[in-house]
Amino acid sequence: MKSIVVIGSGLSGLVLVSSLLEKENEASSILLIEKNPEQLGKGIAYKSEFELQPLNVRAGRMSIYQHHPNHFIQWIRDNYNYRDSGYTEHSFVPRSIYGEYLKSNLDNLSATYSTRFQIVLGEVARLEKSDDKWNVILRNEKEIIADQVVLAPGNFPPPDLSAAHPEIRKHPKYFPLPWQNGILASIPKDKTVLFVGMGLSTIDHLITLNKNKHTGKIIAISRNGLLPLTHKLTGAFVPNKDELLNGCETPIGFLKFLREKTNTHPNLHWSAIIDGIRPYQNQIWANWSIDQKKQFHRHIRPFWEIHRHRIPEESSELIKKLIENGQLSIRAGRIKGISLTRSDEFILSYLDKKSGNLSAVTTDYIVNCTGSQSDFRKIDSPLIKQLLSDGHVVLNDLQMGILTDESGRLIDNKGNSQPNLFTLGPTRKGQLWESVALNEIRQQAENISNQII
Ligand SMILES: Cc1cc2nc3c(=O)[nH]c(=O)nc-3n(C[C@H](O)[C@H](O)[C@H](O)COP(=O)(O)OP(=O)(O)OC[C@H]3O[C@@H](n4cnc5c(N)ncnc54)[C@H](O)[C@@H]3O)c2cc1C
């Protein structure tokens, strides 16, 4: 019997296992290994404490099954009082409910395929090659021999704020990890909180602070001071593939294409144009040179991110209200230093983007929301360190994520595609433009399972 080991049981691990088991090959057994029992089947983004935070994608687009798009909606119908809850396919459902959906699917798979699917709780610390198999070694020394291994380790803690002295990084009022359990509950309501980064994790925390009736000042700082834009229901834009790929041969061409299509489709909201090109983004990306990709990251990415990763109208309204009533202030600039006063307050100094002057803000708490670390040399995971040092894994050209071939097989330090070592999801960020959201995870999982089974 062929043995398949999947490391990590977040969305990527779960979607892959569902796809593998659906292939109904009795000749294979599957082990799903998860180091954090609380995240079993849910991963970081959909843990139960995210009961206030909405998905950033409408429910109708969040089925884990590509061929059954209404699967999540159907699950809500069956498990929540659909009419009373008011959830429809257009709703932004709380992420904790989505986590329940993921976990209930994992439980169903365990029950249905109990003879050939098992879950193991523990951390994989090493992968050693043994002829044409892998020896999967857990932290507790348990060893598992696998014919095929898929890495789905997901999101890693954000990079440390280099401006913060190591002493500050250990300070109890400095939170290095935005997704930690209940961090905001420990903050007194009248204290000032500063978020570094203005992406979706900061929005999550603003929602929580508001629900907690926080009265203290809130500051958010990022290099550009740009907040995510709002989802709107709009018609669909279907691009002409040839025109799109020819027009987007360079990052500048890509911007021109977006502008031109937005102008020539006044009846559509701009977000329809962004969503319409999404299926081709990875193809556009693959056609760009390394220098063009770097150019995109340096100059265009912050603007792209706020258009692409949008938030529900309700979240936008809340931010508007917090800014208007003076509780939330937004800063744009490059952080230069963080120090601590005798009265235990942080002083964060930054080079203001607009004025070019050195400015400073004082705060009681700092939360690092700069996004998951994607430079694998800096990731604090025994498994990743070992895979890099043994040459089973190498960085991609942008040094964001790891190098794979088109099918998701990892490429080793000799440039060979390894026939029985795959990865999917956030680990392919950088090599692919889009690799983190459900849509791409589903496609990658389907692709890998077709090759394994
Ligand atoms: C806060 C947040 C909100 C998001 N909201 C949305 C959204 O609304 N819609 C959308 O489409 N996308 C959203 N995303 C994108 C998100 O990245 C993906 O949807 C998803 O979380 C990726 O799943 P994953 O399984 O790859 O990673 P993770 O969720 O990080 O899961 C990886 C799992 O692997 C385990 N693991 C790691 N290393 C080991 C090891 N060595 N041994 C054993 N286990 C290990 C970890 O404990 C973890 O549970 C959001 C992301 C975040 C962070």
The ligand as an SDF file (V2000), in Angstrom:
LIG
                    3D

 53 58  0  0  0  0  0  0  0  0999 V2000
   -5.8190   35.9800    9.4760 C   0  0  0  0  0  0  0  0  0  0  0  0
   -6.0250   35.4180    8.0840 C   0  0  0  0  0  0  0  0  0  0  0  0
   -7.2480   35.5690    7.4240 C   0  0  0  0  0  0  0  0  0  0  0  0
   -7.4540   35.0270    6.1420 C   0  0  0  0  0  0  0  0  0  0  0  0
   -8.6720   35.1580    5.5300 N   0  0  0  0  0  0  0  0  0  0  0  0
   -8.8710   34.5590    4.3140 C   0  0  0  0  0  0  0  0  0  0  0  0
  -10.1670   34.5940    3.6660 C   0  0  0  0  0  0  0  0  0  0  0  0
  -11.1170   35.1690    4.1660 O   0  0  0  0  0  0  0  0  0  0  0  0
  -10.3230   33.9570    2.4650 N   0  0  0  0  0  0  0  0  0  0  0  0
   -9.2850   33.2990    1.8540 C   0  0  0  0  0  0  0  0  0  0  0  0
   -9.4670   32.7160    0.7650 O   0  0  0  0  0  0  0  0  0  0  0  0
   -8.0610   33.2940    2.4460 N   0  0  0  0  0  0  0  0  0  0  0  0
   -7.8370   33.8920    3.6370 C   0  0  0  0  0  0  0  0  0  0  0  0
   -6.5990   33.8340    4.2440 N   0  0  0  0  0  0  0  0  0  0  0  0
   -5.5140   33.1700    3.5190 C   0  0  0  0  0  0  0  0  0  0  0  0
   -4.9530   31.9550    4.2440 C   0  0  0  0  0  0  0  0  0  0  0  0
   -3.5450   31.9890    4.2060 O   0  0  0  0  0  0  0  0  0  0  0  0
   -5.3250   30.6460    3.7100 C   0  0  0  0  0  0  0  0  0  0  0  0
   -6.7030   30.6630    3.5250 O   0  0  0  0  0  0  0  0  0  0  0  0
   -4.9170   29.4880    4.6630 C   0  0  0  0  0  0  0  0  0  0  0  0
   -4.8340   29.9040    6.0010 O   0  0  0  0  0  0  0  0  0  0  0  0
   -3.6220   28.8140    4.2850 C   0  0  0  0  0  0  0  0  0  0  0  0
   -3.7100   27.5450    4.8590 O   0  0  0  0  0  0  0  0  0  0  0  0
   -2.4650   26.6560    5.1640 P   0  0  0  0  0  0  0  0  0  0  0  0
   -2.9770   25.3360    5.5780 O   0  0  0  0  0  0  0  0  0  0  0  0
   -1.5300   26.6800    4.0050 O   0  0  0  0  0  0  0  0  0  0  0  0
   -1.6960   27.3920    6.3430 O   0  0  0  0  0  0  0  0  0  0  0  0
   -1.9660   27.4850    7.9230 P   0  0  0  0  0  0  0  0  0  0  0  0
   -3.3360   27.9510    8.1860 O   0  0  0  0  0  0  0  0  0  0  0  0
   -0.8480   28.3210    8.4460 O   0  0  0  0  0  0  0  0  0  0  0  0
   -1.8410   25.9860    8.4550 O   0  0  0  0  0  0  0  0  0  0  0  0
   -0.6230   25.2860    8.4720 C   0  0  0  0  0  0  0  0  0  0  0  0
   -0.6720   24.2450    9.5820 C   0  0  0  0  0  0  0  0  0  0  0  0
    0.5180   23.4630    9.5320 O   0  0  0  0  0  0  0  0  0  0  0  0
    0.9410   23.1650   10.8530 C   0  0  0  0  0  0  0  0  0  0  0  0
    2.3780   22.8710   10.8030 N   0  0  0  0  0  0  0  0  0  0  0  0
    3.3760   23.6960   10.3960 C   0  0  0  0  0  0  0  0  0  0  0  0
    4.5730   23.0750   10.4870 N   0  0  0  0  0  0  0  0  0  0  0  0
    4.3390   21.8210   10.9610 C   0  0  0  0  0  0  0  0  0  0  0  0
    5.1870   20.7230   11.2760 C   0  0  0  0  0  0  0  0  0  0  0  0
    6.5110   20.7890   11.1130 N   0  0  0  0  0  0  0  0  0  0  0  0
    4.6080   19.5990   11.7460 N   0  0  0  0  0  0  0  0  0  0  0  0
    3.2490   19.5100   11.9230 C   0  0  0  0  0  0  0  0  0  0  0  0
    2.4140   20.5480   11.6520 N   0  0  0  0  0  0  0  0  0  0  0  0
    2.9410   21.6870   11.1660 C   0  0  0  0  0  0  0  0  0  0  0  0
    0.6030   24.4440   11.6210 C   0  0  0  0  0  0  0  0  0  0  0  0
    0.4630   24.1880   13.0020 O   0  0  0  0  0  0  0  0  0  0  0  0
   -0.7130   24.8800   10.9640 C   0  0  0  0  0  0  0  0  0  0  0  0
   -1.8490   24.4140   11.6620 O   0  0  0  0  0  0  0  0  0  0  0  0
   -6.3940   34.3680    5.5120 C   0  0  0  0  0  0  0  0  0  0  0  0
   -5.1560   34.2500    6.1770 C   0  0  0  0  0  0  0  0  0  0  0  0
   -4.9690   34.7620    7.4400 C   0  0  0  0  0  0  0  0  0  0  0  0
   -3.6290   34.5780    8.1220 C   0  0  0  0  0  0  0  0  0  0  0  0
  1  2  1  0
  2  3  1  0
  2 52  2  0
  3  4  2  0
  4  5  1  0
  4 50  1  0
  5  6  2  0
  6  7  1  0
  6 13  1  0
  7  8  2  0
  7  9  1  0
  9 10  1  0
 10 11  2  0
 10 12  1  0
 12 13  2  0
 13 14  1  0
 14 15  1  0
 14 50  1  0
 15 16  1  0
 16 17  1  0
 16 18  1  0
 18 19  1  0
 18 20  1  0
 20 21  1  0
 20 22  1  0
 22 23  1  0
 23 24  1  0
 24 25  2  0
 24 26  1  0
 24 27  1  0
 27 28  1  0
 28 29  2  0
 28 30  1  0
 28 31  1  0
 31 32  1  0
 32 33  1  0
 33 34  1  0
 33 48  1  0
 34 35  1  0
 35 36  1  0
 35 46  1  0
 36 37  1  0
 36 45  1  0
 37 38  2  0
 38 39  1  0
 39 40  1  0
 39 45  2  0
 40 41  1  0
 40 42  2  0
 42 43  1  0
 43 44  2  0
 44 45  1  0
 46 47  1  0
 46 48  1  0
 48 49  1  0
 50 51  2  0
 51 52  1  0
 52 53  1  0
M  END
$$$$
